């Protein structure tokens, strides 16, 4: 068996060079990744392929940017209006979870 991390050959259970467990099943690529996958707990996300996590991170960053732009637009329009201030608070509540999920991914 060849170590998929460092390339050492002639191994059976673990790599003598880097110590990686060779009997662990590597994650497979998914056919598609959707934004709703970001709601999964960390234990499930850790089983995702690296490429899938990168695609998911791109999706989360895109949504975070949209929420941030909305929040800035509402803050500019909120000067004195109480109704718009409620919408600003709501947009801030939308923005914060995307920051946390982005850091998790």
Backbone as CSV, one residue per row, in Angstrom:
resi,resn,N_x,N_y,N_z,CA_x,CA_y,CA_z,C_x,C_y,C_z
1,UNK,0.843,-1.175,0.000,0.000,0.000,0.000,0.895,1.247,0.000
2,UNK,0.437,2.287,-0.663,1.186,3.540,-0.747,0.449,4.601,0.076
3,UNK,1.184,5.341,0.876,0.604,6.410,1.680,0.138,7.530,0.750
4,UNK,-1.127,7.925,0.865,-1.661,8.963,-0.016,-1.224,10.368,0.406
5,UNK,-0.598,10.489,1.566,-0.151,11.800,2.039,1.303,12.084,1.667
6,UNK,2.206,11.130,1.950,3.627,11.396,1.721,4.237,10.531,0.616
7,UNK,3.539,9.483,0.170,4.010,8.659,-0.940,4.916,7.506,-0.544
8,UNK,5.071,7.221,0.730,5.896,6.109,1.183,5.254,4.797,0.729
9,UNK,6.072,3.869,0.213,5.557,2.603,-0.314,5.807,1.452,0.641
10,UNK,5.082,0.337,0.418,5.289,-0.895,1.170,4.714,-0.860,2.572
11,UNK,3.607,-0.240,2.778,2.997,-0.102,4.095,1.751,-0.960,4.196
12,UNK,1.342,-1.285,5.423,0.145,-2.104,5.608,-0.962,-1.372,6.357
13,UNK,-0.710,-0.930,7.594,-1.768,-0.309,8.385,-1.562,1.182,8.601
14,UNK,-0.333,1.580,8.906,-0.055,3.001,9.107,1.296,3.338,8.490
15,UNK,1.454,4.604,8.152,2.680,5.071,7.512,3.782,5.241,8.554
16,UNK,4.940,4.702,8.245,6.058,4.818,9.185,6.688,6.212,9.151
17,UNK,6.465,6.956,8.067,7.061,8.278,7.940,6.185,9.366,8.563
18,UNK,4.908,9.433,8.142,4.050,10.524,8.626,3.025,10.074,9.673
19,UNK,2.872,8.771,9.889,1.976,8.270,10.922,0.511,8.221,10.542
20,UNK,0.186,8.414,9.273,-1.211,8.415,8.827,-1.794,7.009,8.854
21,UNK,-3.045,6.910,9.271,-3.757,5.632,9.270,-4.217,5.347,7.845
22,UNK,-3.773,4.214,7.274,-4.065,3.908,5.875,-5.349,3.124,5.696
23,UNK,-5.956,2.661,6.782,-7.193,1.893,6.673,-8.435,2.767,6.737
24,UNK,-8.245,4.052,6.926,-9.376,4.992,6.982,-9.944,5.179,5.584
25,UNK,-11.261,5.205,5.480,-11.893,5.410,4.176,-11.878,6.892,3.841
26,UNK,-11.349,7.213,2.671,-11.248,8.605,2.238,-12.618,9.094,1.760
27,UNK,-12.950,10.357,2.010,-14.228,10.907,1.535,-14.297,10.920,0.015
28,UNK,-15.482,10.674,-0.509,-15.712,10.685,-1.954,-16.348,12.009,-2.353
29,UNK,-16.117,12.423,-3.588,-16.743,13.635,-4.112,-18.243,13.437,-4.240
30,UNK,-18.992,14.445,-3.871,-20.441,14.404,-4.036,-20.774,14.899,-5.438
31,UNK,-21.952,14.509,-5.932,-22.366,14.977,-7.258,-22.611,16.476,-7.250
32,UNK,-23.198,16.972,-6.162,-23.431,18.408,-6.038,-23.479,18.772,-4.565
33,UNK,-23.155,20.015,-4.289,-23.187,20.558,-2.931,-24.128,21.756,-2.953
34,UNK,-25.030,21.828,-1.978,-25.980,22.936,-1.910,-25.744,23.730,-0.631
35,UNK,-26.241,24.937,-0.604,-26.031,25.826,0.531,-26.605,25.238,1.821
36,UNK,-27.646,24.451,1.715,-28.254,23.853,2.912,-27.310,22.882,3.619
37,UNK,-26.280,22.385,2.908,-25.307,21.480,3.537,-24.519,22.170,4.644
38,UNK,-24.467,23.495,4.610,-23.714,24.233,5.619,-24.378,24.120,6.996
39,UNK,-25.643,23.774,7.041,-26.366,23.627,8.305,-26.036,22.318,9.018
40,UNK,-25.339,21.427,8.359,-25.002,20.132,8.963,-24.001,20.328,10.091
41,UNK,-24.028,19.440,11.086,-23.067,19.565,12.192,-21.640,19.270,11.727
42,UNK,-20.691,19.659,12.545,-19.275,19.522,12.206,-18.895,18.078,11.902
43,UNK,-19.450,17.133,12.645,-19.101,15.721,12.432,-19.444,15.264,11.024
44,UNK,-20.547,15.745,10.480,-20.918,15.390,9.108,-20.061,16.144,8.099
45,UNK,-19.765,17.413,8.382,-18.932,18.191,7.465,-17.511,17.641,7.383
46,UNK,-17.033,17.036,8.451,-15.680,16.488,8.431,-15.567,15.287,7.504
47,UNK,-16.699,14.715,7.102,-16.693,13.583,6.174,-16.790,14.028,4.719
48,UNK,-16.864,15.323,4.461,-16.940,15.849,3.105,-15.555,15.838,2.464
49,UNK,-15.499,15.666,1.183,-14.257,15.761,0.431,-13.780,17.221,0.468
50,UNK,-12.478,17.438,0.387,-11.919,18.785,0.456,-12.489,19.691,-0.631
51,UNK,-12.645,19.167,-1.834,-13.190,19.970,-2.928,-14.625,20.386,-2.631
52,UNK,-15.408,19.464,-2.054,-16.789,19.785,-1.693,-16.829,20.891,-0.645
53,UNK,-15.902,20.859,0.301,-15.838,21.910,1.322,-15.465,23.258,0.710
54,UNK,-14.602,23.248,-0.280,-14.237,24.501,-0.953,-15.423,25.087,-1.712
55,UNK,-16.198,24.226,-2.370,-17.400,24.691,-3.074,-18.404,25.241,-2.066
56,UNK,-18.571,24.544,-0.957,-19.499,24.992,0.087,-19.040,26.333,0.674
57,UNK,-17.754,26.492,0.876,-17.219,27.752,1.387,-17.491,28.898,0.417
58,UNK,-17.361,28.631,-0.868,-17.650,29.657,-1.880,-19.119,30.065,-1.825
59,UNK,-20.018,29.085,-1.655,-21.450,29.385,-1.567,-21.772,30.216,-0.329
60,UNK,-21.166,29.866,0.799,-21.420,30.590,2.045,-20.890,32.015,1.948
61,UNK,-19.714,32.186,1.370,-19.157,33.530,1.220,-20.026,34.401,0.321
62,UNK,-20.589,33.798,-0.709,-21.469,34.536,-1.612,-22.720,35.019,-0.872
63,UNK,-23.317,34.150,-0.079,-24.508,34.521,0.690,-24.178,35.538,1.774
64,UNK,-23.008,35.400,2.385,-22.584,36.356,3.405,-22.414,37.743,2.790
65,UNK,-21.854,37.804,1.593,-21.674,39.070,0.902,-23.021,39.715,0.589
66,UNK,-23.981,38.913,0.149,-25.321,39.440,-0.132,-25.953,40.011,1.143
67,UNK,-25.822,39.283,2.252,-26.399,39.741,3.515,-25.707,41.020,3.994
68,UNK,-24.394,41.110,3.805,-23.649,42.299,4.215,-24.061,43.510,3.382
69,UNK,-24.181,43.318,2.066,-24.602,44.422,1.196,-26.000,44.906,1.559
70,UNK,-26.900,43.977,1.855,-28.246,44.345,2.277,-28.207,45.136,3.581
71,UNK,-27.383,44.680,4.516,-27.270,45.360,5.801,-26.747,46.792,5.620
72,UNK,-25.736,46.972,4.769,-25.195,48.313,4.527,-26.225,49.221,3.860
73,UNK,-26.951,48.687,2.900,-27.974,49.478,2.214,-29.053,49.919,3.187
74,UNK,-29.479,49.021,4.052,-30.512,49.372,5.025,-29.996,50.358,6.059
75,UNK,-28.736,50.251,6.434,-28.169,51.206,7.401,-28.113,52.607,6.823
76,UNK,-27.816,52.701,5.534,-27.784,54.015,4.893,-29.178,54.621,4.832
77,UNK,-30.186,53.786,4.638,-31.560,54.274,4.516,-32.223,54.486,5.872
78,UNK,-31.613,54.019,6.958,-32.256,53.989,8.260,-32.185,55.291,9.044
79,UNK,-31.620,56.303,8.520,-31.399,57.529,9.274,-32.694,58.074,9.858
80,UNK,-32.989,57.695,11.082,-34.130,58.232,11.810,-35.408,57.414,11.740
81,UNK,-35.578,56.594,10.763,-36.819,55.839,10.615,-36.790,54.592,11.493
82,UNK,-37.804,54.449,12.329,-37.864,53.314,13.256,-38.188,52.013,12.525
83,UNK,-39.013,52.081,11.491,-39.382,50.887,10.724,-38.169,50.300,10.017
84,UNK,-37.358,51.155,9.431,-36.166,50.685,8.730,-35.153,50.137,9.734
85,UNK,-35.112,50.684,10.943,-34.189,50.198,11.961,-34.502,48.749,12.332
86,UNK,-35.772,48.388,12.338,-36.160,46.999,12.600,-35.617,46.102,11.488
87,UNK,-35.676,46.578,10.257,-35.158,45.808,9.124,-33.630,45.693,9.200
88,UNK,-32.954,46.732,9.687,-31.498,46.681,9.856,-31.140,45.612,10.881
89,UNK,-31.859,45.573,11.985,-31.613,44.557,13.012,-31.832,43.157,12.457
90,UNK,-32.863,43.016,11.625,-33.137,41.713,11.006,-32.012,41.327,10.054
91,UNK,-31.515,42.286,9.274,-30.437,41.976,8.335,-29.149,41.605,9.074
92,UNK,-28.918,42.219,10.238,-27.759,41.844,11.051,-27.903,40.418,11.571
93,UNK,-29.138,40.038,11.903,-29.391,38.663,12.358,-29.176,37.658,11.229
94,UNK,-29.388,38.067,9.989,-29.129,37.188,8.845,-27.631,37.063,8.563
95,UNK,-26.898,38.130,8.799,-25.479,38.185,8.469,-24.626,37.341,9.421
96,UNK,-24.912,37.407,10.703,-24.079,36.735,11.707,-23.968,35.223,11.532
97,UNK,-25.057,34.498,11.251,-24.900,33.038,11.078,-23.998,32.665,9.909
98,UNK,-23.998,33.464,8.849,-23.121,33.164,7.715,-21.657,33.307,8.101
99,UNK,-21.345,34.265,8.973,-19.966,34.409,9.448,-19.557,33.165,10.225
100,UNK,-20.414,32.720,11.110,-20.093,31.545,11.935,-19.957,30.285,11.083
101,UNK,-20.876,30.103,10.144,-20.823,28.912,9.276,-19.605,28.931,8.374
102,UNK,-19.215,30.117,7.916,-18.039,30.235,7.076,-16.797,29.809,7.851
103,UNK,-16.708,30.204,9.113,-15.554,29.821,9.939,-15.558,28.322,10.227
104,UNK,-16.751,27.730,10.318,-16.865,26.297,10.583,-16.392,25.487,9.386
105,UNK,-16.757,25.951,8.194,-16.359,25.233,6.981,-14.871,25.439,6.777
